[in-house]
Amino acid sequence: MCSSDLDRTAIFGDLGPGHVPLLESAGGFVHRWDPVLAEQARQEPTAVQLQQALDDLQKLIGPMHDLSLRTNHVVAERIGERNDAVRTNIRLGIGLTLFQGLLTLLFAGLTLRQVRALNARQHELEALADSLQQARLEAEAANLAKSVFLANMSHEIRTPLNAVIGLTHLQRLEPLSDPQRARLDKIDAAAQHLLSIISDILDLSKIEAGQMQLE
């Protein structure tokens, strides 16, 4: 029998025989209602069953509370007795070696603390270096993806925009009324402005890719 079993036996012995029927009642409650109230139950409990379970639980609350209080009291007494015995043994064992032992423990504690601090600092620096490296790789990948996206988008937009500009130019060669020509002029101006913006985006992509050439 292990020491924990002995402690439980001693504690239950101090509680008296009255706890045995209470524990049996608690076990009977679990045995009766666990299949009904468990999450794996085949069907939801009825209101009558819930009320019966609540009534049975109410009968156990008061006695279980009293048993818990008695148990805590007994455990506190046992802990107090054990603490008194430990303190007595410590006083008998300290003697003349107390000062030397304290100095040894202090030196060992300081040394261990310093070693742990250095190891923690090293781990922090390594983690920081890894995170910076990962952040740099992610930033480079994101920047490359952005440049590729801008270049592809600009080319995709520029192609239909050139068609708009060309068709506008061809339409202006035909006889038109003044309102029609004014609308075509506005379309052409807007298309030219948009084309200028797209050209600027392409230039930005070239600069980021290191392919910009001055003319």
C-alpha positions in Angstrom: 0.0 0.0 0.0 1.5 3.4 -1.0 1.7 6.4 1.2 -1.2 8.2 -0.5 -3.4 5.2 0.2 -2.3 5.3 3.9 -3.1 9.0 4.0 -6.6 8.5 2.5 -7.2 5.6 4.9 -6.2 7.7 7.9 -8.3 10.7 6.8 -11.4 8.6 6.1 -10.9 6.9 9.5 -10.9 10.3 11.2 -14.1 11.2 9.3 -16.0 8.3 11.0 -18.2 5.7 9.5 -20.8 8.2 8.4 -19.1 9.0 5.1 -19.4 5.4 3.7 -23.2 5.6 3.1 -22.8 9.1 1.6 -20.2 7.9 -0.8 -22.3 5.0 -1.8 -25.3 7.3 -2.4 -23.1 9.5 -4.6 -21.9 6.5 -6.5 -25.5 5.4 -6.9 -26.5 8.8 -8.2 -23.7 8.7 -10.8 -24.6 5.2 -11.8 -28.2 6.0 -12.2 -28.1 9.4 -14.0 -24.9 9.3 -15.9 -26.3 7.2 -18.8 -29.3 9.6 -19.0 -27.5 12.9 -18.7 -24.2 12.1 -20.6 -23.5 13.7 -23.9 -23.5 10.2 -25.5 -27.1 9.5 -24.3 -29.3 8.0 -26.9 -32.1 10.5 -26.3 -32.6 13.8 -24.5 -33.7 13.5 -20.9 -37.3 14.4 -20.2 -38.4 17.1 -17.9 -39.5 14.5 -15.3 -36.1 12.9 -15.4 -34.3 16.2 -15.1 -36.5 17.0 -12.1 -35.9 13.7 -10.5 -32.1 14.1 -11.0 -32.3 17.6 -9.5 -34.2 16.3 -6.5 -31.6 13.5 -6.0 -28.8 16.0 -6.3 -30.4 18.3 -3.8 -30.4 15.5 -1.3 -26.7 15.0 -1.7 -25.6 18.7 -1.7 -25.9 19.2 2.1 -24.2 16.0 3.2 -21.4 16.3 0.6 -20.8 19.9 1.7 -20.5 18.8 5.3 -18.2 15.9 4.3 -16.1 18.3 2.3 -15.8 20.6 5.3 -14.8 17.7 7.6 -12.3 16.5 5.1 -10.7 19.9 4.8 -10.5 20.2 8.5 -8.8 16.7 8.9 -6.4 17.5 6.0 -5.5 20.8 7.6 -4.8 19.1 10.9 -2.6 16.4 9.1 -0.7 19.1 7.3 -0.1 21.0 10.4 1.2 17.9 12.2 3.4 17.1 9.3 4.7 20.6 9.2 5.5 20.5 12.9 7.4 17.3 12.5 9.4 18.7 9.5 10.3 21.8 11.4 11.5 19.7 14.3 13.6 17.5 12.1 15.1 20.6 10.4 16.1 22.2 13.7 17.8 19.0 14.7 19.6 18.6 11.4 20.9 22.1 10.9 23.5 22.5 13.7 26.8 24.0 12.9 26.6 23.3 9.1 23.9 25.8 8.5 26.1 28.7 7.6 28.3 26.7 5.2 25.2 25.1 3.6 23.6 28.6 3.0 26.8 29.9 1.4 27.0 26.8 -0.9 23.3 27.2 -1.9 23.7 30.9 -2.5 26.7 30.3 -4.7 25.0 27.5 -6.6 21.8 29.6 -7.0 23.7 32.6 -8.4 25.7 30.4 -10.8 22.6 28.6 -12.0 20.7 31.9 -12.4 23.6 33.3 -14.5 23.7 30.3 -16.7 20.0 30.3 -17.2 20.0 34.0 -18.0 22.8 33.5 -20.6 20.9 30.5 -22.2 17.7 32.5 -22.3 19.4 35.5 -23.9 21.0 33.2 -26.5 17.7 31.6 -27.3 16.1 35.0 -27.6 18.8 36.2 -30.0 18.4 33.1 -32.1 14.7 33.4 -32.2 15.0 37.1 -33.1 17.4 36.2 -35.9 15.1 33.5 -37.2 12.1 35.8 -37.1 14.0 38.6 -38.9 15.2 36.2 -41.6 11.6 34.9 -42.0 10.3 38.4 -42.1 12.9 39.4 -44.8 12.0 36.4 -46.9 8.3 37.1 -46.6 8.8 40.8 -47.4 10.9 40.0 -50.5 8.3 37.4 -51.7 5.4 39.9 -51.1 7.3 42.7 -53.0 8.0 40.3 -55.9 4.4 39.2 -56.0 3.3 42.9 -55.9 5.6 43.8 -58.8 4.5 40.9 -60.9 0.8 41.7 -60.2 1.3 45.4 -61.1 3.1 44.5 -64.3 0.6 41.9 -65.4 -2.3 44.2 -64.5 -0.9 47.1 -66.3 -0.3 45.1 -69.5 -3.8 43.6 -69.3 -5.4 47.0 -69.0 -3.1 48.7 -71.5 -4.2 46.4 -74.3 -7.9 47.2 -74.3 -7.2 50.8 -73.5 -5.1 51.2 -76.7 -8.1 49.7 -78.6 -10.3 52.4 -77.0 -7.9 55.1 -78.0 -7.5 53.8 -81.5 -11.2 53.4 -82.2 -11.8 56.9 -80.8 -9.3 58.2 -83.2 -10.9 56.4 -86.1 -14.3 57.6 -85.1 -13.1 61.2 -85.1 -12.1 60.9 -88.7 -15.7 60.5 -89.8 -18.2 63.4 -90.1 -19.6 64.1 -86.7 -21.8 66.7 -85.0 -20.4 69.0 -82.5 -21.9 67.1 -79.5 -20.6 63.8 -80.8 -17.1 65.2 -81.3 -17.1 66.7 -77.8 -18.0 63.4 -76.3 -15.2 61.7 -78.3 -12.8 64.3 -77.1 -13.7 63.6 -73.5 -13.4 59.8 -74.1 -9.9 60.4 -75.6 -8.8 62.7 -72.8 -9.9 60.2 -70.2 -8.2 57.3 -72.0 -5.0 59.3 -72.3 -5.0 60.1 -68.6 -5.6 56.5 -67.7 -2.8 55.4 -70.1 -0.5 57.8 -68.3 -1.3 56.3 -65.0 -0.7 52.8 -66.3 2.6 53.9 -67.7 3.6 55.3 -64.3 2.7 51.9 -62.7 4.8 50.1 -65.3 7.8 52.4 -64.6 7.4 51.7 -60.9 7.5 48.0 -61.6 10.6 48.4 -63.7 12.3 50.5 -61.0 11.6 47.8 -58.3 12.8 45.1 -60.7 16.0 47.1 -61.5 15.1 47.2 -65.2 14.4 51.0 -65.5 16.3 52.7 -68.4 16.6 56.5 -68.7 15.9 58.0 -72.1 
